[in-house]
Structure formats: structure tokens, C-alpha cells
């Protein structure tokens, strides 16, 4: 699991811890992420901010009436269009 030291060099934060922190912030402010245009109409309205401590990781989510629906977290180097087209809304 990827981890980075904090400014003091003492503690570490993992991608998972950082992702859950970002999920909480997104739930409070669901319009925070940018919308991404995909060819598939099922993906319209989906947003994607990065995980602040790990900017290569993207959180894909849909705002809902009561918060957010996270569809997936992916590394930005992946072929996002193909991944999303193959399975637009995983269970």
C-alpha cells in the first residue's frame, strides 16, 4: 500500500485513509469535483476530483440528494474512457 510521510516525517497516511478523508469532504460539498464528459450517457453528471495527498488518484462520483455515490477510485494513468465505458456504474 502506498504511503507518504507527513511534514514532520513521523506519521504516514495511506491512499485509503486519504481517500476516506476526501469522501467525507465530498459528501459535505458534493459539487466540489469537476464534471467529466464521457461518451456514455449513463456517466453524465459524474464528477472527479483527485485525492489531495495522492493527486494521481481520481475519485469518480455522482452527487445525490443526500450526499454522493462513489462509483470508483482510479489511478489517472489508466485508460479512463475505456474503463468507464466497459462498466459505467459498477455495483
C-alpha positions in Angstrom: 0.0 0.0 0.0 1.3 3.4 -0.9 2.0 5.8 1.9 3.6 9.2 2.3 5.1 10.8 5.4 3.6 14.0 6.8 5.5 17.2 7.1 7.3 16.1 10.3 8.4 12.8 8.6 7.0 10.9 11.6 3.5 9.8 10.7 2.3 8.3 7.4 -1.0 8.5 5.6 -2.1 5.7 3.2 -4.1 6.1 0.0 -7.1 4.5 1.7 -7.0 6.9 4.6 -6.6 9.9 2.3 -9.5 8.6 0.1 -11.9 8.3 3.0 -11.0 11.8 4.2 -11.7 13.1 0.7 -15.0 11.1 0.6 -16.2 12.9 3.8 -15.3 16.3 2.3 -17.1 15.5 -0.9 -20.2 14.3 0.9 -20.3 17.7 2.6 -19.8 19.6 -0.7 -21.0 17.3 -3.5 -20.5 19.9 -6.2 -16.7 20.2 -5.4 -15.4 18.0 -8.2 -15.3 18.9 -11.9 -17.7 17.2 -14.3 -16.1 14.9 -16.9 -17.7 14.3 -20.3 -17.8 10.7 -21.3 -19.4 9.2 -24.4 -21.7 7.0 -22.4 -24.9 8.9 -21.3 -25.0 6.9 -18.1 -21.9 8.7 -17.0 -23.3 12.3 -17.5 -23.1 14.3 -14.3 -20.2 12.3 -12.9 -17.6 14.3 -11.1 -13.9 13.6 -10.4 -11.6 15.3 -8.0 -8.2 14.0 -7.1 -7.2 12.6 -3.6 -5.4 15.7 -2.4 -2.4 13.8 -0.8 -2.2 11.5 -3.8 -3.0 13.6 -6.9 -2.6 10.7 -9.3 -5.7 9.1 -7.9 -9.1 10.2 -9.0 -12.4 9.8 -7.2 -15.4 9.3 -9.6 -18.7 10.0 -8.0 -22.3 11.3 -8.6 -23.9 13.9 -6.4 -27.2 12.6 -4.9 -29.9 14.4 -3.0 -28.4 13.2 0.3 -24.6 13.3 -0.5 -22.6 11.3 -3.0 -22.5 7.9 -4.8 -18.9 6.9 -5.3 -18.5 4.8 -8.4 -14.8 4.1 -8.3 -11.3 5.4 -7.4 -8.7 5.0 -10.2 -5.1 5.9 -10.9 -5.1 8.7 -13.5 -2.6 6.9 -15.7 -5.2 4.3 -16.6 -7.3 4.4 -19.8 -10.2 6.1 -18.1 -12.5 6.2 -21.1 -12.3 2.5 -21.8 -12.7 1.5 -18.1 -15.7 3.7 -17.7 -17.3 2.6 -21.0 -16.9 -1.1 -20.2 -18.7 -0.9 -16.8 -20.2 2.6 -16.3 -21.7 2.1 -12.9 -20.2 -0.9 -11.0 -22.2 -2.4 -8.2 
